[in-house]
């Protein structure tokens, strides 16, 4: 099962790559691209997609709550999942 998340306010790929919450959180994998980045806490994985407004994807049995909590704490943002109304709001509506 997959679950998608966003942050309010949105994070950018540049922010994530320039200032990750923890050393080693950005997992080097051949699947990484300019607009896709794998994150890990050493046990589970979370994918970041996008450029100016990241969407995070949790796939399979991964429970990436620790990674999501680290993102929220480090950047001072709220994390919402795809079932919350805020997930579907545009950045202009949440600014």
N, CA, C and O atoms as a MOPAC input file, in Angstrom:
PM7 MOZYME 1SCF
protein

 N      0.83800 1    -1.17400 1     0.00000 1
 C      0.00000 1     0.00000 1     0.00000 1
 C      0.88800 1     1.24400 1     0.00000 1
 O      1.90200 1     1.29600 1     0.69600 1
 N      0.50100 1     2.22100 1    -0.77100 1
 C      1.26100 1     3.47100 1    -0.80900 1
 C      0.46900 1     4.57800 1    -0.13000 1
 O     -0.76200 1     4.58900 1    -0.14900 1
 N      1.20100 1     5.50300 1     0.46700 1
 C      0.61600 1     6.67900 1     1.09300 1
 C      1.50200 1     7.85600 1     0.70000 1
 O      2.72900 1     7.76200 1     0.70900 1
 N      0.85500 1     8.96200 1     0.35700 1
 C      1.58500 1    10.16600 1    -0.03200 1
 C      1.40600 1    11.26200 1     1.00900 1
 O      0.36400 1    11.36800 1     1.65600 1
 N      2.44700 1    12.06900 1     1.15300 1
 C      2.47800 1    13.14100 1     2.14900 1
 C      2.99800 1    14.41800 1     1.49300 1
 O      3.70600 1    14.37200 1     0.48800 1
 N      2.63800 1    15.54500 1     2.07300 1
 C      3.19500 1    16.84500 1     1.70300 1
 C      3.46600 1    17.61200 1     2.98300 1
 O      2.99100 1    17.24900 1     4.05900 1
 N      4.23700 1    18.67600 1     2.84600 1
 C      4.50300 1    19.52900 1     3.99800 1
 C      3.85300 1    20.89000 1     3.78700 1
 O      3.69400 1    21.35600 1     2.65800 1
 N      3.48500 1    21.50700 1     4.88700 1
 C      2.93800 1    22.86500 1     4.86600 1
 C      3.79700 1    23.70300 1     5.79400 1
 O      3.84500 1    23.42900 1     6.99300 1
 N      4.46900 1    24.70600 1     5.27900 1
 C      4.56400 1    25.08200 1     3.87300 1
 C      5.39800 1    24.05200 1     3.10200 1
 O      6.08900 1    23.22700 1     3.70000 1
 N      5.32400 1    24.11000 1     1.76200 1
 C      6.03800 1    23.12200 1     0.95800 1
 C      7.55900 1    23.22500 1     1.10100 1
 O      8.11700 1    24.31000 1     1.27100 1
 N      8.20400 1    22.07000 1     1.02800 1
 C      9.65800 1    22.00800 1     0.94500 1
 C     10.05800 1    21.84600 1    -0.50900 1
 O      9.29700 1    21.30900 1    -1.31400 1
 N     11.24600 1    22.30800 1    -0.84300 1
 C     11.77700 1    22.12900 1    -2.19600 1
 C     12.87000 1    21.06700 1    -2.17200 1
 O     13.43200 1    20.75800 1    -1.12200 1
 N     13.15700 1    20.52200 1    -3.33400 1
 C     14.23800 1    19.53900 1    -3.43600 1
 C     15.56100 1    20.18700 1    -3.04800 1
 O     16.40500 1    19.54400 1    -2.42300 1
 N     15.74800 1    21.44000 1    -3.40800 1
 C     16.98900 1    22.14000 1    -3.06700 1
 C     17.16400 1    22.23700 1    -1.54800 1
 O     18.25400 1    21.98700 1    -1.03200 1
 N     16.09200 1    22.60000 1    -0.83200 1
 C     16.16100 1    22.65300 1     0.63200 1
 C     16.55000 1    21.30000 1     1.20600 1
 O     17.41700 1    21.20700 1     2.07500 1
 N     15.90700 1    20.26200 1     0.71500 1
 C     16.15400 1    18.91700 1     1.22000 1
 C     17.60000 1    18.50000 1     0.99300 1
 O     18.24500 1    17.96500 1     1.89400 1
 N     18.10200 1    18.74100 1    -0.19700 1
 C     19.47400 1    18.30200 1    -0.52300 1
 C     20.53600 1    19.18800 1     0.12600 1
 O     21.60500 1    18.69800 1     0.48800 1
 N     20.26200 1    20.47600 1     0.27700 1
 C     21.24400 1    21.38500 1     0.88500 1
 C     21.32700 1    21.24100 1     2.39600 1
 O     22.38600 1    21.46500 1     2.98400 1
 N     20.20900 1    20.86600 1     3.03500 1
 C     20.14800 1    20.86800 1     4.49700 1
 C     19.26400 1    19.71800 1     4.99500 1
 O     18.18000 1    19.96000 1     5.52400 1
 N     19.72100 1    18.46000 1     4.82800 1
 C     18.90200 1    17.33100 1     5.28500 1
 C     18.82400 1    17.28300 1     6.80500 1
 O     19.73500 1    17.75000 1     7.48800 1
 N     17.73800 1    16.72000 1     7.34300 1
 C     17.58100 1    16.65300 1     8.79600 1
 C     18.68800 1    15.89000 1     9.51900 1
 O     19.07600 1    16.25900 1    10.62700 1
 N     19.19800 1    14.82400 1     8.89200 1
 C     20.22100 1    14.00300 1     9.53200 1
 C     21.28500 1    13.60800 1     8.51300 1
 O     20.99300 1    13.41600 1     7.33300 1
 N     22.50100 1    13.49200 1     8.98100 1
 C     23.58900 1    12.98900 1     8.14200 1
 C     23.22500 1    11.57500 1     7.69800 1
 O     22.85900 1    10.74400 1     8.53000 1
 N     23.31800 1    11.29600 1     6.42800 1
 C     23.01800 1     9.96900 1     5.92000 1
 C     21.55800 1     9.74600 1     5.56000 1
 O     21.20500 1     8.67100 1     5.07600 1
 N     20.69700 1    10.74100 1     5.78400 1
 C     19.27900 1    10.55800 1     5.46200 1
 C     19.05600 1    10.48800 1     3.95300 1
 O     18.14900 1     9.79100 1     3.49600 1
 N     19.86900 1    11.19800 1     3.17800 1
 C     19.73800 1    11.15000 1     1.72800 1
 C     20.45700 1     9.89600 1     1.24900 1
 O     21.68600 1     9.83100 1     1.24800 1
 N     19.68400 1     8.91500 1     0.84700 1
 C     20.21900 1     7.61700 1     0.45400 1
 C     20.68000 1     7.66300 1    -0.99600 1
 O     19.89800 1     7.98900 1    -1.89000 1
 N     21.93800 1     7.34100 1    -1.22800 1
 C     22.47100 1     7.31400 1    -2.58900 1
 C     22.03200 1     6.02400 1    -3.26900 1
 O     22.40600 1     4.92600 1    -2.85500 1
 N     21.23800 1     6.17600 1    -4.31100 1
 C     20.74900 1     5.04100 1    -5.06900 1
 C     20.69800 1     5.43000 1    -6.54300 1
 O     20.47700 1     6.60100 1    -6.85300 1
 N     20.89500 1     4.49000 1    -7.45400 1
 C     20.85100 1     4.81100 1    -8.89000 1
 C     19.49500 1     5.34400 1    -9.34900 1
 O     19.40300 1     5.97800 1   -10.40000 1
 N     18.44700 1     5.09200 1    -8.57300 1
 C     17.11600 1     5.56300 1    -8.92600 1
 C     16.89800 1     7.04100 1    -8.64300 1
 O     15.92200 1     7.61900 1    -9.12300 1
 N     17.78900 1     7.66700 1    -7.87200 1
 C     17.68500 1     9.11100 1    -7.62100 1
 C     17.83200 1     9.86000 1    -8.93800 1
 O     18.63500 1     9.48400 1    -9.79300 1
 N     17.05400 1    10.91500 1    -9.09100 1
 C     17.16600 1    11.78900 1   -10.25900 1
 C     17.16800 1    13.22800 1    -9.75700 1
 O     17.21600 1    13.47400 1    -8.55200 1
 N     17.11800 1    14.15600 1   -10.67100 1
 C     17.05500 1    15.57100 1   -10.29500 1
 C     15.80300 1    15.87700 1    -9.49000 1
 O     15.81400 1    16.76400 1    -8.63600 1
 N     14.72200 1    15.14700 1    -9.75500 1
 C     13.44300 1    15.41600 1    -9.08800 1
 C     12.95600 1    14.24800 1    -8.23000 1
 O     11.79600 1    14.23400 1    -7.82000 1
 N     13.81300 1    13.27600 1    -7.95200 1
 C     13.46000 1    12.14900 1    -7.08000 1
 C     14.63900 1    11.84500 1    -6.16200 1
 O     15.78200 1    11.75400 1    -6.60900 1
 N     14.34100 1    11.68900 1    -4.86200 1
 C     15.38600 1    11.42700 1    -3.87700 1
 C     14.89000 1    10.42300 1    -2.86000 1
 O     13.80500 1    10.58500 1    -2.30200 1
 N     15.66700 1     9.39400 1    -2.61500 1
 C     15.34100 1     8.40500 1    -1.59500 1
 C     15.87300 1     8.87800 1    -0.24600 1
 O     17.02100 1     9.30800 1    -0.14100 1
 N     15.03200 1     8.79800 1     0.78500 1
 C     15.40500 1     9.14500 1     2.16000 1
 C     15.35000 1     7.88100 1     3.00500 1
 O     14.52700 1     7.00100 1     2.75500 1
 N     16.22000 1     7.78700 1     4.00100 1
 C     16.19300 1     6.63400 1     4.89200 1
 C     16.56100 1     7.03900 1     6.31100 1
 O     17.27100 1     8.01800 1     6.53800 1
 N     16.06100 1     6.26500 1     7.24900 1
 C     16.49100 1     6.41800 1     8.64500 1
 C     17.34400 1     5.21600 1     9.04700 1
 O     17.63900 1     5.01900 1    10.22600 1
 N     17.73500 1     4.41800 1     8.05800 1
 C     18.52100 1     3.21900 1     8.31300 1
 C     17.67600 1     1.96100 1     8.40300 1
 O     18.20000 1     0.85000 1     8.32200 1
 N     16.36000 1     2.13200 1     8.57300 1
 C     15.45200 1     0.98000 1     8.65300 1
 C     14.38300 1     1.03200 1     7.57200 1
 O     14.04600 1     0.00800 1     6.97700 1
 N     13.85300 1     2.21200 1     7.31800 1
 C     12.77300 1     2.36800 1     6.34700 1
 C     13.15500 1     3.42000 1     5.31300 1
 O     14.14700 1     4.13300 1     5.45900 1
 N     12.34400 1     3.49500 1     4.27000 1
 C     12.60700 1     4.41300 1     3.17300 1
 C     11.38700 1     5.27400 1     2.87400 1
 O     10.24900 1     4.87000 1     3.11200 1
 N     11.64200 1     6.45700 1     2.35400 1
 C     10.61300 1     7.39100 1     1.92400 1
 C     11.16100 1     8.06200 1     0.67400 1
 O     12.33700 1     8.42000 1     0.62600 1
 N     10.32000 1     8.23300 1    -0.33200 1
 C     10.75100 1     8.89400 1    -1.56400 1
 C     10.21800 1    10.30900 1    -1.61500 1
 O      9.06400 1    10.55900 1    -1.26600 1
 N     11.06000 1    11.23800 1    -2.05000 1
 C     10.66700 1    12.63100 1    -2.28600 1
 C     10.59300 1    12.83100 1    -3.79100 1
 O     11.51100 1    12.46200 1    -4.52300 1
 N      9.48600 1    13.42100 1    -4.24700 1
 C      9.26500 1    13.67800 1    -5.66500 1
 C      8.96900 1    15.15600 1    -5.86700 1
 O      8.24700 1    15.75900 1    -5.07400 1
 N      9.52000 1    15.74100 1    -6.91900 1
 C      9.19200 1    17.11700 1    -7.26100 1
 C     10.41600 1    17.99900 1    -7.29400 1
 O     11.55400 1    17.53500 1    -7.22100 1
 N     10.14700 1    19.29000 1    -7.40700 1
 C     11.21200 1    20.27400 1    -7.45200 1
 C     10.87600 1    21.41900 1    -6.50100 1
 O     11.53500 1    21.59800 1    -5.47600 1
 N      9.83500 1    22.20100 1    -6.84900 1
 C      9.44200 1    23.34800 1    -6.03100 1
 C      8.49500 1    22.99500 1    -4.89100 1
 O      8.46000 1    23.69500 1    -3.88000 1
 N      7.72800 1    21.91700 1    -5.04100 1
 C      6.81300 1    21.45700 1    -3.98700 1
 C      6.91600 1    19.94500 1    -3.90000 1
 O      6.37100 1    19.22900 1    -4.73900 1
 N      7.60800 1    19.46500 1    -2.89500 1
 C      7.82700 1    18.03300 1    -2.78000 1
 C      6.58500 1    17.28600 1    -2.31900 1
 O      5.80600 1    17.77300 1    -1.50000 1
 N      6.42700 1    16.09700 1    -2.86800 1
 C      5.47700 1    15.09900 1    -2.39100 1
 C      6.32500 1    13.93100 1    -1.93100 1
 O      7.30000 1    13.57400 1    -2.59200 1
 N      5.97000 1    13.33400 1    -0.81100 1
 C      6.71500 1    12.20900 1    -0.26300 1
 C      5.86700 1    10.95700 1    -0.38500 1
 O      4.67200 1    10.97900 1    -0.08900 1
 N      6.48100 1     9.86700 1    -0.82000 1
 C      5.76500 1     8.61000 1    -0.99500 1
 C      6.32300 1     7.52300 1    -0.10800 1
 O      7.53000 1     7.28700 1    -0.06000 1
 N      5.40800 1     6.85900 1     0.60100 1
 C      5.73600 1     5.71400 1     1.45400 1
 C      5.13400 1     4.49700 1     0.76400 1
 O      3.93200 1     4.47500 1     0.50100 1
 N      5.94100 1     3.48900 1     0.46800 1
 C      5.47500 1     2.35900 1    -0.33400 1
 C      5.64000 1     1.04000 1     0.39200 1
 O      6.52900 1     0.87900 1     1.22900 1
 N      4.76400 1     0.09100 1     0.05800 1
 C      4.83900 1    -1.24000 1     0.64200 1
 C      4.61900 1    -1.21000 1     2.13200 1
 O      3.77800 1    -0.46100 1     2.62900 1
 N      5.36900 1    -2.01900 1     2.84500 1
 C      5.22800 1    -2.11900 1     4.29100 1
 C      6.02000 1    -1.08200 1     5.06000 1
 O      6.00600 1    -1.08100 1     6.29100 1
 N      6.71400 1    -0.19400 1     4.34900 1
 C      7.48300 1     0.84200 1     5.03400 1
 C      6.57400 1     1.71400 1     5.88800 1
 O      5.51700 1     2.15400 1     5.43800 1
 N      6.98600 1     1.95500 1     7.09500 1
 C      6.31700 1     2.89300 1     7.99400 1
 C      7.33100 1     3.98300 1     8.29900 1
 O      8.14100 1     3.85600 1     9.21700 1
 N      7.27500 1     5.05100 1     7.52000 1
 C      8.30400 1     6.08500 1     7.56800 1
 C      7.98200 1     7.21100 1     8.54400 1
 O      8.37900 1     8.35400 1     8.31500 1
 N      7.27900 1     6.91400 1     9.61500 1
 C      6.87400 1     7.94000 1    10.58100 1
 C      8.07500 1     8.69000 1    11.16600 1
 O      7.99500 1     9.89900 1    11.38500 1
 N      9.18400 1     7.99400 1    11.42100 1
 C     10.36200 1     8.65600 1    11.99900 1
 C     10.97100 1     9.65000 1    11.01500 1
 O     11.41300 1    10.72600 1    11.41600 1
 N     10.99800 1     9.29600 1     9.72600 1
 C     11.53600 1    10.20200 1     8.71600 1
 C     10.63800 1    11.42600 1     8.59000 1
 O     11.12300 1    12.55600 1     8.53700 1
 N      9.33400 1    11.19900 1     8.54200 1
 C      8.38400 1    12.30900 1     8.42900 1
 C      8.47000 1    13.22800 1     9.64900 1
 O      8.42000 1    14.45000 1     9.51200 1
 N      8.59900 1    12.64500 1    10.82800 1
 C      8.72400 1    13.45200 1    12.05000 1
 C     10.01200 1    14.27600 1    12.01000 1
 O     10.01400 1    15.43800 1    12.41400 1
 N     11.09500 1    13.68800 1    11.53100 1
 C     12.36400 1    14.42200 1    11.42700 1
 C     12.24700 1    15.58700 1    10.45300 1
 O     12.79200 1    16.66200 1    10.70400 1
 N     11.54000 1    15.38200 1     9.34200 1
 C     11.32600 1    16.46800 1     8.38100 1
 C     10.54300 1    17.60600 1     9.03300 1
 O     10.91700 1    18.77400 1     8.92100 1
 N      9.45700 1    17.25400 1     9.71200 1
 C      8.62800 1    18.26500 1    10.36200 1
 C      9.39000 1    19.05600 1    11.40400 1
 O      9.29700 1    20.28200 1    11.45700 1
 N     10.13900 1    18.35900 1    12.22500 1
 C     10.89300 1    19.02200 1    13.30000 1
 C     12.03500 1    19.88200 1    12.74300 1
 O     12.21400 1    21.02500 1    13.16200 1
 N     12.78700 1    19.34100 1    11.82100 1
 C     13.95600 1    20.03800 1    11.29000 1
 C     13.58100 1    21.31600 1    10.54000 1
 O     14.22400 1    22.35300 1    10.70600 1
 N     12.54100 1    21.23200 1     9.71700 1
 C     12.15600 1    22.37600 1     8.88800 1
 C     11.02900 1    23.21100 1     9.50000 1
 O     10.67800 1    24.25700 1     8.95400 1
 N     10.46100 1    22.77200 1    10.61100 1
 C      9.37100 1    23.51700 1    11.23800 1
 C      8.11700 1    23.54100 1    10.38300 1
 O      7.44500 1    24.56800 1    10.28600 1
 N      7.80100 1    22.40700 1     9.76100 1
 C      6.63700 1    22.30400 1     8.88000 1
 C      5.66900 1    21.26400 1     9.42400 1
 O      6.03300 1    20.43300 1    10.25500 1
 N      4.43300 1    21.32300 1     8.94300 1
 C      3.44600 1    20.28900 1     9.24400 1
 C      3.46800 1    19.27000 1     8.12000 1
 O      3.65100 1    19.62700 1     6.95600 1
 N      3.28300 1    18.00900 1     8.46000 1
 C      3.21600 1    16.94800 1     7.46100 1
 C      1.78100 1    16.44600 1     7.41000 1
 O      1.20900 1    16.07300 1     8.43400 1
 N      1.19300 1    16.43800 1     6.19500 1
 C     -0.18300 1    15.96800 1     6.01600 1
 C     -0.18000 1    14.82400 1     5.00900 1
 O      0.63700 1    14.78400 1     4.08900 1
 N     -1.11800 1    13.89300 1     5.20500 1
 C     -1.20500 1    12.77900 1     4.25900 1
 C     -2.30700 1    13.03100 1     3.23800 1
 O     -3.07000 1    13.99100 1     3.35300 1
 N     -2.37900 1    12.16700 1     2.24900 1
 C     -3.27700 1    12.36600 1     1.11700 1
 C     -4.75500 1    12.34800 1     1.48100 1
 O     -5.58600 1    12.73500 1     0.65900 1
 N     -5.10700 1    11.91000 1     2.68400 1
 C     -6.50800 1    11.88700 1     3.09700 1
 C     -6.93800 1    13.17700 1     3.79000 1
 O     -8.11400 1    13.35600 1     4.10700 1
 N     -5.99200 1    14.06200 1     4.02000 1
 C     -6.30600 1    15.33800 1     4.65900 1
 C     -6.54500 1    16.40700 1     3.59100 1
 O     -5.87100 1    16.42900 1     2.56100 1
 N     -7.50600 1    17.28500 1     3.84600 1
 C     -7.84400 1    18.33800 1     2.88000 1
 C     -6.64300 1    19.20500 1     2.52300 1
 O     -6.49700 1    19.61900 1     1.37400 1
 N     -5.78800 1    19.48000 1     3.49600 1
 C     -4.63300 1    20.34500 1     3.26100 1
 C     -3.68200 1    19.77800 1     2.21000 1
 O     -2.97700 1    20.53200 1     1.53900 1
 N     -3.66000 1    18.47000 1     2.06800 1
 C     -2.79200 1    17.82600 1     1.07800 1
 C     -3.11800 1    18.31100 1    -0.32900 1
 O     -2.22600 1    18.47600 1    -1.16100 1
 N     -4.39700 1    18.53700 1    -0.58500 1
 C     -4.86400 1    18.89500 1    -1.92000 1
 C     -4.90600 1    20.40100 1    -2.15200 1
 O     -5.25500 1    20.84100 1    -3.24700 1
 N     -4.55700 1    21.20200 1    -1.13800 1
 C     -4.52400 1    22.65900 1    -1.28300 1
 C     -3.28800 1    23.05400 1    -2.06900 1
 O     -2.25900 1    22.38200 1    -2.01100 1
 N     -3.40000 1    24.15000 1    -2.80300 1
 C     -2.23200 1    24.65900 1    -3.52100 1
 C     -1.39600 1    25.48400 1    -2.56400 1
 O     -1.88000 1    25.88100 1    -1.50400 1
 N     -0.15200 1    25.74600 1    -2.92000 1
 C      0.71600 1    26.54100 1    -2.03900 1
 C      0.17800 1    27.94700 1    -1.86000 1
 O      0.36900 1    28.55200 1    -0.80500 1
 N     -0.49800 1    28.48200 1    -2.88400 1
 C     -1.07800 1    29.82800 1    -2.75800 1
 C     -2.16800 1    29.85500 1    -1.68600 1
 O     -2.33700 1    30.85800 1    -0.99200 1
 N     -2.90800 1    28.74500 1    -1.55300 1
 C     -3.97400 1    28.69400 1    -0.56100 1
 C     -3.42800 1    28.55400 1     0.85700 1
 O     -4.09600 1    28.95700 1     1.80900 1
 N     -2.21800 1    27.98700 1     1.02200 1
 C     -1.67600 1    27.76600 1     2.35100 1
 C     -0.69300 1    28.84000 1     2.77600 1
 O     -0.24800 1    28.84000 1     3.92400 1
 N     -0.34200 1    29.75700 1     1.88300 1
 C      0.58800 1    30.85000 1     2.24000 1
 C     -0.09800 1    31.89400 1     3.08900 1
 O      0.52700 1    32.88000 1     3.48000 1

